[in-house]
Amino acid sequence: MFVERARAPTVDEVAHATGRPAAEVADAWQRLHEAHALVLNRYRELRMLNPFSAVPTAYSVQAGGRSWYANCAWDAFGICAALHSDGRIEATCPDCGEPLIVDVRRGSPDRSDLLFHCLVPASQWWDDIVFT
């Protein structure tokens, strides 16, 4: 549903689509959140469904005539990979503020001059995944 609608579905939308009670969907989302399979916000709505972000971020991806936000630069490439689609990633360099555009064609970026740097060690990502 996230891909088709280019946004996060609500509990009620998933409940309707699956024929399950909304409380059951909400409980399942909570279990997936606790297992680090997705991220809920404080209202128990989808915040992150990797590689997709349910909130605007600095990483926009256009593919297949639609656009989504990614959680980070790495996830931006993950959107193209998950969709098995060429795409365009538009971001801003967090160091200098310059706009960055990367086209992905046949699974490869058109640029090789960029680096991806994580400030937080992978073992600590889930301490604050939204910041990470």
C-alpha positions as CSV (number, residue, x, y, z in Angstrom):
1,M,0.0,0.0,0.0
2,F,2.9,2.4,0.8
3,V,4.3,2.0,-2.8
4,E,0.9,2.3,-4.6
5,R,-0.2,5.3,-2.6
6,A,3.2,7.0,-2.3
7,R,2.4,7.5,1.4
8,A,2.1,5.4,4.6
9,P,-1.3,3.7,5.0
10,T,-3.2,4.1,8.2
11,V,-4.2,1.3,10.5
12,D,-7.8,1.6,9.3
13,E,-6.8,1.4,5.7
14,V,-4.7,-1.8,6.3
15,A,-7.5,-3.2,8.4
16,H,-10.0,-2.6,5.6
17,A,-7.7,-4.0,2.9
18,T,-6.9,-7.2,4.9
19,G,-10.3,-7.7,6.5
20,R,-8.7,-7.7,10.0
21,P,-9.8,-5.7,13.0
22,A,-8.0,-2.3,13.4
23,A,-6.8,-3.3,16.9
24,E,-5.2,-6.4,15.5
25,V,-3.4,-4.4,12.8
26,A,-2.2,-1.9,15.4
27,D,-1.0,-4.7,17.7
28,A,0.9,-6.3,14.8
29,W,2.5,-3.0,14.0
30,Q,3.6,-2.6,17.6
31,R,5.2,-6.0,17.5
32,L,7.0,-5.2,14.3
33,H,8.1,-1.9,15.8
34,E,9.6,-3.7,18.8
35,A,11.4,-6.1,16.5
36,H,12.9,-3.1,14.6
37,A,11.0,-4.1,11.4
38,L,9.3,-0.7,11.1
39,V,9.2,2.5,13.2
40,L,6.0,3.9,14.7
41,N,5.6,7.5,15.9
42,R,4.2,8.3,19.3
43,Y,0.7,8.0,18.0
44,R,1.4,4.5,16.8
45,E,1.3,5.6,13.1
46,L,3.9,4.5,10.6
47,R,7.0,6.7,10.6
48,M,9.5,4.5,8.8
49,L,8.9,1.4,6.7
50,N,12.4,0.9,5.4
51,P,13.5,2.2,3.0
52,F,10.4,4.5,2.9
53,S,9.8,7.4,5.2
54,A,6.3,8.5,6.1
55,V,7.4,12.0,6.8
56,P,9.2,14.5,4.6
57,T,13.0,14.2,4.7
58,A,16.0,15.6,2.9
59,Y,16.0,12.6,0.6
60,S,13.5,12.5,-2.2
61,V,13.3,9.7,-4.7
62,Q,11.4,9.8,-8.0
63,A,10.8,6.4,-9.7
64,G,8.1,5.0,-11.9
65,G,6.2,8.3,-12.2
66,R,5.9,8.7,-8.4
67,S,7.9,10.1,-5.5
68,W,8.7,9.0,-2.0
69,Y,10.9,10.2,0.9
70,A,13.7,8.0,2.1
71,N,14.9,7.9,5.7
72,C,18.5,8.5,4.7
73,A,20.9,8.5,1.7
74,W,21.3,4.8,1.9
75,D,17.6,4.2,2.0
76,A,17.2,6.5,-1.1
77,F,19.1,3.9,-3.1
78,G,17.1,1.2,-1.4
79,I,13.8,2.6,-2.8
80,C,15.1,2.2,-6.3
81,A,16.3,-1.3,-5.4
82,A,13.0,-2.3,-3.7
83,L,11.0,-1.1,-6.7
84,H,13.4,-2.7,-9.2
85,S,13.3,0.7,-11.0
86,D,15.5,3.4,-12.3
87,G,15.1,6.6,-10.4
88,R,16.3,10.0,-9.4
89,I,17.5,10.9,-5.9
90,E,17.5,14.5,-4.9
91,A,19.1,15.5,-1.6
92,T,21.2,18.1,0.1
93,C,24.8,17.6,1.2
94,P,24.6,17.6,5.0
95,D,28.1,19.0,5.1
96,C,28.0,21.9,2.7
97,G,24.3,22.3,1.9
98,E,24.8,21.9,-1.9
99,P,22.0,20.1,-3.7
100,L,22.8,16.6,-4.8
101,I,21.2,14.7,-7.7
102,V,21.9,11.1,-8.4
103,D,20.3,9.2,-11.2
104,V,20.1,5.4,-10.8
105,R,20.0,3.4,-14.0
106,R,20.0,-0.3,-14.2
107,G,20.8,-0.6,-10.5
108,S,23.8,1.7,-10.6
109,P,24.2,5.4,-9.6
110,D,25.5,7.8,-12.3
111,R,28.0,9.3,-9.8
112,S,31.0,7.7,-8.1
113,D,32.3,10.8,-6.4
114,L,30.0,10.7,-3.4
115,L,30.6,9.1,0.0
116,F,28.0,7.9,2.5
117,H,29.1,8.5,6.1
118,C,27.2,7.4,9.2
119,L,27.9,9.5,12.3
120,V,26.5,6.7,14.5
121,P,28.0,3.2,14.7
122,A,25.6,0.6,13.3
123,S,25.5,-1.1,16.7
124,Q,23.8,2.0,18.1
125,W,21.4,2.9,15.3
126,W,18.3,1.6,17.2
127,D,19.2,3.7,20.3
128,D,17.6,6.6,18.3
129,I,16.8,5.4,14.8
130,V,15.1,8.7,13.8
131,F,18.3,10.6,14.5
132,T,20.4,8.0,13.0
